[in-house]
Amino acid sequence: MRAADPACLFCRIVAGEIPATRVHDDEALIAIRDIAPRAPTHVLFMPREHIPSAADLTADDGPMLGALFGAAAEFARSEGIADTGYRMVTNIGAWGGQTVDHLHVHLLGGRSMSWPPG
């Protein structure tokens, strides 16, 4: 298991040091409502372990990723956005738009999405 980074905002949220609105919480991951939502539904799914970005994933992370995508799909169904559609995205590095160096997947829904996104 990778060690938490005491300077990481999301590690501190996972540890309960910083409050957040949790919508999912299990042994592998948590999900929180985004504090600056870009859609009516905007939730961040993240592993409890500190993984800086998707670029740092290994084959050993497969079970965690399966749990993350499964939890996100279940959440989308519970929010009533699964039938109309939603977007899931992760940013990697500064040019990719990553602002917190802890792997997280944005789930956005509740409105029509355009392409390309940015």
C-alpha positions as CSV (number, residue, x, y, z in Angstrom):
1,M,0.0,0.0,0.0
2,R,1.3,3.5,-0.9
3,A,1.8,5.9,2.0
4,A,-0.4,8.9,2.4
5,D,1.1,12.3,1.5
6,P,0.6,14.7,4.5
7,A,0.8,17.7,2.1
8,C,-1.9,16.2,-0.2
9,L,-5.4,17.8,0.0
10,F,-7.2,14.6,-1.0
11,C,-5.1,12.5,1.4
12,R,-6.2,14.8,4.2
13,I,-9.9,14.5,3.1
14,V,-9.5,10.7,3.0
15,A,-8.1,10.9,6.6
16,G,-11.0,13.0,7.7
17,E,-8.8,16.0,8.5
18,I,-10.7,18.2,6.1
19,P,-14.5,18.1,5.8
20,A,-16.1,17.1,2.5
21,T,-19.5,15.9,1.5
22,R,-19.0,12.2,1.0
23,V,-21.3,10.2,-1.2
24,H,-19.4,7.0,-1.2
25,D,-16.9,5.5,1.4
26,D,-15.5,2.0,1.4
27,E,-12.2,0.3,2.1
28,A,-10.7,1.1,-1.3
29,L,-12.1,4.6,-2.2
30,I,-14.2,7.6,-1.4
31,A,-16.3,9.9,-3.4
32,I,-17.0,13.5,-2.6
33,R,-19.1,16.3,-4.1
34,D,-16.9,18.8,-5.9
35,I,-16.8,22.2,-4.1
36,A,-16.9,24.1,-7.4
37,P,-19.3,21.9,-9.5
38,R,-19.3,22.2,-13.3
39,A,-22.5,20.3,-13.7
40,P,-25.6,19.7,-11.6
41,T,-23.9,16.4,-10.5
42,H,-20.2,16.7,-10.1
43,V,-18.5,14.1,-7.9
44,L,-14.9,13.1,-7.4
45,F,-14.0,9.4,-7.0
46,M,-10.6,8.7,-5.5
47,P,-8.6,5.9,-4.1
48,R,-7.8,6.0,-0.4
49,E,-4.2,5.3,-1.3
50,H,-2.1,8.2,-2.5
51,I,-1.5,7.7,-6.3
52,P,-0.4,11.0,-7.9
53,S,-2.2,10.5,-11.2
54,A,-3.4,7.9,-13.7
55,A,0.2,8.0,-15.1
56,D,1.3,6.2,-11.9
57,L,-1.1,3.3,-12.1
58,T,0.1,-0.3,-12.4
59,A,-1.5,-3.6,-13.2
60,D,-1.9,-4.1,-9.4
61,D,-4.3,-1.2,-9.4
62,G,-6.8,-3.1,-11.5
63,P,-9.1,-4.2,-8.7
64,M,-9.2,-0.6,-7.2
65,L,-10.1,0.8,-10.7
66,G,-12.8,-1.8,-11.1
67,A,-14.3,-0.8,-7.7
68,L,-14.0,2.9,-8.6
69,F,-15.9,2.5,-12.0
70,G,-18.4,0.2,-10.4
71,A,-19.1,2.7,-7.6
72,A,-19.4,5.5,-10.1
73,A,-21.9,3.6,-12.2
74,E,-24.0,2.8,-9.1
75,F,-23.8,6.4,-8.0
76,A,-25.0,7.6,-11.5
77,R,-28.0,5.3,-11.2
78,S,-28.8,6.5,-7.7
79,E,-28.6,10.1,-8.9
80,G,-31.0,9.4,-11.8
81,I,-28.4,10.4,-14.5
82,A,-27.5,7.0,-15.8
83,D,-30.2,6.8,-18.5
84,T,-29.5,10.3,-20.0
85,G,-25.7,9.9,-19.8
86,Y,-22.8,11.4,-17.9
87,R,-19.1,12.0,-18.3
88,M,-16.1,10.6,-16.4
89,V,-12.7,12.1,-16.8
90,T,-9.3,12.2,-15.1
91,N,-6.7,14.9,-15.7
92,I,-3.0,14.1,-15.8
93,G,-0.4,16.8,-15.1
94,A,-0.6,20.6,-15.3
95,W,-1.3,20.7,-19.1
96,G,-4.0,18.1,-18.6
97,G,-5.7,20.3,-16.1
98,Q,-4.8,18.3,-12.9
99,T,-4.8,20.7,-9.9
100,V,-4.5,18.1,-7.1
101,D,-1.8,15.4,-7.4
102,H,-3.9,12.6,-6.1
103,L,-5.7,10.3,-8.7
104,H,-9.4,11.3,-8.9
105,V,-12.1,10.7,-11.5
106,H,-14.7,13.4,-12.1
107,L,-18.2,12.2,-12.7
108,L,-20.3,15.0,-14.3
109,G,-23.9,14.8,-15.3
110,G,-27.4,16.3,-15.1
111,R,-26.8,18.4,-18.3
112,S,-25.8,17.9,-21.9
113,M,-22.0,17.8,-22.4
114,S,-20.2,19.2,-25.4
115,W,-17.1,17.9,-27.3
116,P,-14.3,18.7,-27.4
117,P,-14.4,19.6,-23.7
118,G,-11.7,22.2,-23.6
